[in-house]
Amino acid sequence: QVQLIESGGGLAQAGGSLRLSCAASGRTFSTYYMGWFRQAPGKEREFVATISKDGAGTYYADSVKGRFTISRDNAKNTVYLQMNSLKPEDTAVYYCAAGLRAMIITRTGDYWGQGTQVTVSS
């Protein structure tokens, strides 16, 4: 099992940037595919980005492609989401997830963090 704790959320202006971090503890971090998801008020949770176990492969939702970058540091047991050119529609609670199967296929995770709020003002 793995425990996930997100940080780095907050308030940003449209066009600004935020960097989310997700620290993992428990079972070996490098054995998990990692991903970011988000849920806006009144909407279902949606996939944002995922990264392979070794960090070599990444995949993004069309809505964030070219603006967000997912990365990981297996030595630090941490996955990141760099968010640039933020838009008001990026406002949501962002969740970090760990999965034993590739999220590019499953679009879900086996373990979840508690979430961090991101609010983008226009």
C-alpha positions as CSV (number, residue, x, y, z in Angstrom):
1,Q,0.0,0.0,0.0
2,V,1.1,3.6,-0.6
3,Q,0.1,6.8,1.1
4,L,-0.1,10.0,-1.0
5,I,0.0,13.6,0.2
6,E,-0.5,16.5,-2.2
7,S,0.7,20.0,-1.7
8,G,1.1,23.2,-3.7
9,G,-2.4,24.2,-4.5
10,G,-3.7,27.7,-4.0
11,L,-5.0,30.7,-5.8
12,A,-3.5,31.9,-9.2
13,Q,-4.5,34.4,-11.8
14,A,-5.4,33.4,-15.3
15,G,-2.2,33.0,-17.2
16,G,-0.2,32.2,-14.1
17,S,1.5,29.1,-12.9
18,L,1.3,26.6,-10.0
19,R,3.3,23.5,-9.2
20,L,1.7,20.6,-7.4
21,S,3.7,18.0,-5.6
22,C,2.6,14.6,-4.3
23,A,4.8,12.8,-1.8
24,A,4.4,9.0,-1.5
25,S,5.3,6.7,1.3
26,G,4.9,3.0,1.8
27,R,5.6,0.4,-0.9
28,T,8.3,1.2,-3.4
29,F,7.3,4.3,-5.3
30,S,8.9,3.3,-8.6
31,T,6.6,0.3,-8.9
32,Y,3.6,2.6,-9.5
33,Y,2.3,4.4,-12.4
34,M,1.4,7.9,-11.2
35,G,-1.3,10.3,-12.3
36,W,-3.1,13.5,-11.6
37,F,-6.9,13.9,-11.7
38,R,-9.2,16.8,-10.9
39,Q,-12.8,17.4,-9.9
40,A,-14.6,20.7,-10.3
41,P,-17.7,21.5,-8.4
42,G,-20.7,19.7,-9.8
43,K,-18.6,17.7,-12.2
44,E,-17.2,14.2,-12.3
45,R,-13.6,13.5,-11.6
46,E,-11.5,13.7,-14.8
47,F,-8.1,12.5,-15.9
48,V,-5.4,15.1,-16.3
49,A,-2.1,13.4,-16.8
50,T,-0.1,10.3,-16.1
51,I,3.5,9.2,-16.1
52,S,5.1,5.8,-16.5
53,K,7.0,4.1,-13.6
54,D,10.4,5.2,-14.9
55,G,9.3,8.6,-16.0
56,A,10.0,8.0,-19.6
57,G,6.4,8.2,-20.8
58,T,3.8,10.8,-20.2
59,Y,0.2,11.3,-21.4
60,Y,-2.1,14.3,-21.1
61,A,-5.8,15.1,-21.4
62,D,-6.4,17.3,-24.4
63,S,-7.6,20.1,-22.2
64,V,-4.2,20.5,-20.5
65,K,-1.8,19.4,-23.3
66,G,0.9,22.0,-23.9
67,R,0.2,23.8,-20.6
68,F,0.8,21.1,-17.9
69,T,3.8,18.9,-17.4
70,I,3.9,15.8,-15.2
71,S,7.2,14.6,-13.9
72,R,8.5,12.3,-11.1
73,D,11.6,11.9,-9.0
74,N,11.8,8.3,-7.8
75,A,14.7,9.1,-5.5
76,K,12.4,11.5,-3.6
77,N,9.2,9.4,-4.0
78,T,7.5,12.5,-5.5
79,V,5.4,13.3,-8.5
80,Y,4.9,16.8,-9.8
81,L,2.4,18.7,-11.9
82,Q,3.7,21.9,-13.4
83,M,0.7,24.0,-14.5
84,N,1.3,27.0,-16.8
85,S,-1.0,29.3,-18.6
86,L,-3.7,28.6,-16.1
87,K,-7.4,29.2,-17.1
88,P,-10.4,29.7,-14.8
89,E,-11.7,26.3,-16.1
90,D,-8.7,24.7,-14.4
91,T,-10.3,25.4,-11.1
92,A,-10.8,22.1,-9.3
93,V,-9.6,19.9,-6.5
94,Y,-6.6,18.1,-7.8
95,Y,-5.9,14.5,-6.8
96,C,-2.7,12.5,-7.0
97,A,-3.1,8.7,-7.7
98,A,-0.9,5.7,-7.8
99,G,-1.7,2.6,-9.9
100,L,-0.4,-0.8,-10.5
101,R,-1.7,-0.7,-14.1
102,A,-1.0,1.9,-16.7
103,M,-3.4,4.8,-16.3
104,I,-3.2,5.6,-20.0
105,I,-5.5,2.5,-20.2
106,T,-7.4,2.4,-16.9
107,R,-7.8,6.2,-16.4
108,T,-8.0,5.5,-12.7
109,G,-5.7,4.7,-9.7
110,D,-5.6,2.2,-6.9
111,Y,-4.5,4.7,-4.2
112,W,-5.5,8.3,-3.9
113,G,-4.4,11.4,-2.0
114,Q,-6.7,13.7,-0.2
115,G,-6.7,16.4,-2.8
116,T,-5.5,20.0,-3.0
117,Q,-7.6,23.0,-4.2
118,V,-6.5,25.0,-7.2
119,T,-8.5,28.2,-7.9
120,V,-7.8,30.3,-11.0
121,S,-9.3,33.8,-11.1
122,S,-10.0,35.6,-14.3
